[in-house]
Amino acid sequence: YVCSTWGNNHFKTFDGDIYQFPGICEYNFASDCRESYKEFSIHIQRGLNSNNHPEIQYILITIKDFTVYLRPKLAVVDGRIVKTPYYSSGLLIESNDIYTKVYAKLGLILIWNQEDALMVELDSKFNNHTCGLCGDYNGVPIYNEFINGDASYNSITYGNLQKISKPNAKCEDPDETQALPSCDEHRDECESLLTSSAFADCRLRLNLEMYIQACMQDKCACSGNEDSFCLCSTISEYSRQCSHAGGRPSEWRTRDFC
């Protein structure tokens, strides 16, 4: 099972909910939340790059007794910069110009494109034991993430709850009252992009509607500024998730598109 975040602050939980959360603090992305012995935690911090697009600035991973700090093209283990591939008991870090990957024997694979997109795959032994932006991994969408007992949260409130409090961090919580715009005028364009023949093998493997909604939000947020980030990040994620589900998307990028 996979949790991911990409593009314009989109998140997809282990249980399949897709939501947007634009926070720029350090957050618990996914952690083992059992009381007694926590096997791992993953924190992320986002910021805006020079083009004003959100991207992940660093990822902080603890696995049993190791701490791994990742930035683009940099891996630090227990405070020491390491060369990749780096191998140590039960931990492998690989990186190239496009991806950084971390494999942990305890049942975790992390793949980061060194920009906006991060994907974490967890062993099913962590079912019902995780917390963070990726949710509780109990197999039930919405429940215990956005509905907990009698309380229901919107995605901003839920995201703010995952903040790691650091004494001197200067970052504002996103406003919980802001409503997301309705982006219906972009539905046709998003639908035709995501149902193109390149993705024929993906249709039955993924929940297409969720990606159409994410694409519509992207189009709204970019308000006419048609750079590749606005259009391509959700389509790239759809393609990655399709491959991950065993599908074979064909080449969808062209010289003029993405």
Salt bridges, closest charged atoms under 4 A:
GLU26 OE2 - HIS43 ND1 2.94
GLU26 OE1 - LYS166 NZ 3.12
ASP32 OD2 - ARG34 NH2 3.05
GLU39 OE2 - ARG34 NH2 3.51
GLU121 OE1 - HIS244 NE2 3.15
ASP173 OD1 - LYS163 NZ 3.02
GLU185 OE2 - HIS186 NE2 3.65
GLU189 OE1 - LYS219 NZ 3.06
GLU191 OE1 - ARG187 NH1 3.26
ASP201 OD1 - ARG205 NH2 3.34
GLU209 OE2 - ARG187 NH2 2.59
ASP218 OD1 - HIS10 NE2 2.53
GLU226 OE2 - LYS219 NZ 2.87
ASP227 OD2 - HIS53 NE2 2.60
GLU237 OE1 - ARG240 NH2 2.89
